[in-house]
Amino acid sequence: MVAAFAVSCILSSSAMATNTPCSGKKGGIDHCQGSTFICRDGSVSGSKKSCEAVMGGLGLLGSGAAEMEPTNSTSCSCRTGSYCTGPRGGRYCITDDGSKSYLRR
């Protein structure tokens, strides 16, 4: 009886867990840049959801902002809403810690 209760608790807790944009080490959602989620660690989320649709009128910084735009300069910080294009066509921006965060196609 105790084992069945423990198994049901484990199953119910995993069923309640959801995969949200910017979860885990990314620290949660900082703001929207068009339909892209910008995470608190300065990276972009790989979520297929639209940030504007999910966050709606919560008034987060950047809400209603334009989509991420390509830039010709070497400064393509995720927080500025600009991205660079790599030699093979990959679109990325630079996170707060200096690593690349790739945008979905």
DRENLUM-517336 format. One record per residue: x, y, z of N, C-alpha, C, CB in turn. Coordinates in steps of 0.05 Angstrom, whole numbers, padded with zeros to 5 digits, always signed. Atoms other than C-alpha are relative to their C-alpha. Glycine has a CB too. Example, Ala and Ser with C-alpha at 12.3 -4.5 7.8 and 13.67 -1.06 7.14 Angstrom:
2
+00018-00024+00000+00246-00090+00156+00018+00024+00000-00020+00001+00025 -00016-00024-00001+00273-00021+00143-00015+00022+00014+00009+00009-00029 
! end
This chain:
105
+00016-00024+00000+00000+00000+00000+00018+00025+00000-00019+00000+00024 -00018-00023-00002+00056+00048+00018+00015+00004-00027+00021-00003+00023 -00014-00001+00026+00094+00031-00047-00018+00011-00021+00010-00027-00008 +00019-00011+00020+00032+00045-00088-00005+00030+00003-00027-00015+00002 +00003-00028-00006+00023+00112-00054+00024+00016-00010-00005+00005+00030 -00024-00013+00008+00096+00130-00067+00002+00002-00031+00025-00015+00011 +00000+00000+00029+00090+00111-00141-00020+00020-00010-00006-00028-00011 +00020-00019+00010+00026+00152-00149+00009+00029+00005-00026-00005+00014 -00010-00027-00005+00060+00213-00117+00021+00008-00020+00012+00001+00029 -00021-00005+00020+00119+00207-00164-00013+00006-00028+00020-00023-00002 +00013-00004+00026+00074+00200-00225-00015+00026-00001-00019-00023-00006 +00015-00025+00000+00030+00259-00205+00018+00024+00000-00019+00001+00024 -00018-00023+00000+00089+00305-00192+00013+00003-00027+00022-00003+00022 -00011-00003+00027+00120+00289-00260-00020+00009-00020+00013-00026-00009 +00021-00009+00018+00054+00300-00294-00005+00030+00003-00026-00015+00005 +00004-00028-00005+00050+00369-00262+00023+00017-00010-00005+00005+00029 -00023-00015+00010+00120+00389-00285-00004+00007-00029+00026-00017+00004 +00003-00009+00028+00119+00430-00348+00026+00012-00010-00023+00021-00003 -00024-00012+00012+00173+00452-00395-00007+00028-00009+00010-00018-00025 +00006-00028+00006+00170+00527-00396+00024+00014-00013-00008+00015+00026 -00022-00015+00012+00212+00576-00436+00019+00011+00021-00010+00023-00019 -00020-00011-00018+00277+00597-00402+00001-00013+00027-00005+00030+00004 +00000+00013-00025+00271+00545-00348+00028-00010+00007-00019-00024+00000 -00026+00011-00009+00328+00515-00308+00021+00022+00004+00010-00020-00019 -00023-00018-00005+00396+00550-00309-00004+00027-00014+00025-00013-00010 +00004-00025+00014+00369+00604-00356-00014+00021+00018-00018-00005-00025 +00010-00019-00021+00334+00635-00295-00028+00011-00004+00018+00022+00002 +00027-00011+00004+00265+00649-00324+00000+00020-00023-00011+00012+00025 +00003-00019+00022+00239+00698-00375+00006+00028+00010-00029-00001-00011 -00006-00028-00006+00269+00768-00374-00019+00019-00015+00030+00006-00008 +00018-00016+00016+00230+00799-00431-00004-00013-00027+00010+00029-00003 +00006+00009+00027+00202+00789-00501+00015+00018-00020-00030+00000-00006 -00010-00015+00023+00236+00811-00565-00016-00010-00024+00032-00004-00004 +00018+00011+00020+00179+00802-00613-00012-00026+00010+00013-00003-00027 +00010+00026-00008+00160+00729-00610+00021-00017+00015-00010-00016-00024 -00022+00014-00012+00228+00709-00580+00001+00006+00030+00026+00007-00013 -00004-00003-00029+00237+00697-00505+00030+00006+00005-00008-00026+00015 -00027-00006-00009+00299+00731-00476+00001-00008+00029+00007+00031-00005 -00002+00011-00027+00321+00695-00413+00016+00018+00018+00012-00028-00001 -00014-00017-00020+00349+00725-00349+00031-00003-00002-00009-00007+00028 -00028+00003+00003+00418+00697-00365+00011+00013-00026+00008-00029+00000 -00008-00014+00024+00419+00737-00430-00001-00017-00025+00027+00011+00004 +00002+00017+00024+00406+00679-00477-00028+00001-00011+00008-00029+00007 +00026+00002+00012+00348+00665-00523-00011-00028+00005+00000+00007-00030 +00012+00026-00004+00299+00608-00511-00004-00013-00027-00026+00003+00016 +00006+00016+00024+00291+00553-00562-00029-00007-00002+00017-00025+00000 +00028+00006+00000+00217+00551-00548-00014+00006-00026-00014+00015+00023 +00015-00005+00024+00169+00545-00606-00024+00018+00005-00010-00027-00012 +00022-00018-00007+00118+00586-00568+00006+00029-00007-00007-00003+00030 -00004-00028+00005+00108+00659-00583+00000+00015+00026-00023+00012-00019 -00002-00015-00025+00131+00704-00526-00023+00020+00003+00027+00014+00002 +00022-00020-00002+00080+00758-00543-00026-00013+00007-00002+00015-00027 +00025+00014-00005+00024+00707-00543-00002-00010+00029-00004-00023-00020 +00000+00012-00027+00045+00674-00477+00000+00022+00021+00025-00017+00003 -00003-00021-00021+00064+00738-00439-00022+00021-00002+00027+00013-00002 +00022-00018+00004+00009+00781-00469+00005+00028+00012-00025-00011+00012 -00002-00027-00011-00002+00845-00430+00011+00002+00027-00027+00012+00000 -00012-00001-00027+00041+00831-00369+00018+00023+00004+00015-00026+00005 -00016-00024-00003+00081+00893-00383+00030-00005+00005-00010+00017+00022 -00028+00006-00004+00149+00859-00383+00016+00019-00018+00006-00029-00007 -00018-00016+00016+00207+00900-00408+00003-00011-00028+00028+00002+00013 -00003+00009+00027+00210+00895-00483-00026-00010-00012+00020-00021-00002 +00025+00010+00010+00137+00874-00490-00009+00018-00024-00022+00000+00022 +00008-00015+00023+00112+00895-00558+00023+00009-00017-00016+00024+00008 -00024-00008+00015+00183+00903-00583+00001-00014-00027+00025-00006+00016 -00003+00011+00027+00202+00888-00655+00014-00027+00002+00015+00019-00019 -00015+00025+00002+00229+00820-00676+00030+00005+00001-00008-00016-00025 -00029-00002+00001+00303+00807-00670+00009+00007-00028+00014-00025+00011 -00010-00010+00026+00341+00842-00727+00029-00008-00004-00003+00030-00002 -00028+00005+00006+00405+00823-00762+00017+00025+00003+00004-00012-00029 -00018-00022-00002+00465+00867-00751+00026-00005-00016+00007+00006+00030 -00026+00002+00014+00529+00881-00790+00023+00004+00018+00001+00019-00024 -00022-00006-00019+00569+00901-00729+00007-00026+00014-00008+00022+00020 -00008+00024-00015+00606+00852-00684-00015-00001+00027+00030+00001+00005 +00016+00000-00025+00560+00871-00626-00028-00011-00005-00001+00029+00012 +00026+00011+00004+00502+00824-00628-00010-00013+00026+00001-00021-00024 +00009+00009-00026+00481+00818-00556-00029-00008-00001+00005+00021+00022 +00028+00009+00000+00417+00779-00544-00018+00021+00013-00003-00026+00016 +00016-00020-00014+00393+00835-00498-00007+00024-00018+00014+00010+00025 +00005-00023+00017+00397+00887-00554-00020-00006-00022+00026+00010-00012 +00019+00007+00021+00351+00849-00600+00012-00003-00027-00022+00020-00001 -00013+00004+00026+00402+00840-00655+00014-00027+00000+00020+00023-00006 -00014+00025+00002+00434+00777-00681+00020+00000-00023-00020-00023-00004 -00020+00003+00020+00494+00757-00723-00007-00025-00016+00029-00002+00012 +00003+00023+00017+00495+00707-00780+00027-00013-00005-00014+00007-00027 -00026+00014+00003+00550+00654-00782+00006-00006-00029-00001-00025+00017 -00009+00006+00028+00588+00631-00844-00018-00020-00014+00028-00009+00000 +00018+00021+00012+00539+00573-00855-00029+00007+00003+00006-00027+00012 +00028-00009-00001+00476+00614-00843-00013-00002+00027-00015-00015-00019 +00012+00002-00027+00465+00601-00769-00004+00028+00012+00017-00017+00018 +00005-00026-00013+00433+00659-00732+00004-00003+00030-00030+00010-00006 -00007+00002-00029+00460+00672-00662+00003+00028+00011+00025-00017+00004 -00006-00025-00014+00468+00726-00610+00019-00008+00023-00026+00015+00010 -00020+00005-00021+00519+00733-00554-00014+00004+00027+00024+00018-00003 +00012-00002-00027+00496+00719-00482+00017+00017+00018-00003-00029+00012 -00014-00016-00019+00518+00756-00420+00028-00012+00007-00016+00002+00026 -00026+00012-00006+00574+00705-00408+00018-00003-00024-00004-00027+00013 -00017+00000+00024+00601+00713-00479-00004-00024-00018+00028+00001+00008 +00004+00024+00017+00575+00647-00508-00022+00006-00021-00008-00024+00016 +00020-00003+00021+00532+00640-00571-00026-00014+00008+00010-00011-00027 +00027+00011-00004+00457+00628-00565-00014+00001-00027-00016+00016+00022 +00011+00002+00027+00427+00603-00630-00030+00004-00001+00007-00026-00013 +00028-00004+00004+00359+00626-00655-00012-00022-00016-00005+00028-00014 +00015+00020+00015+00307+00578-00681-00003+00010-00029-00027-00007+00013 +00005-00007+00028+00297+00576-00756-00029+00005-00005+00010-00021-00019 
! end
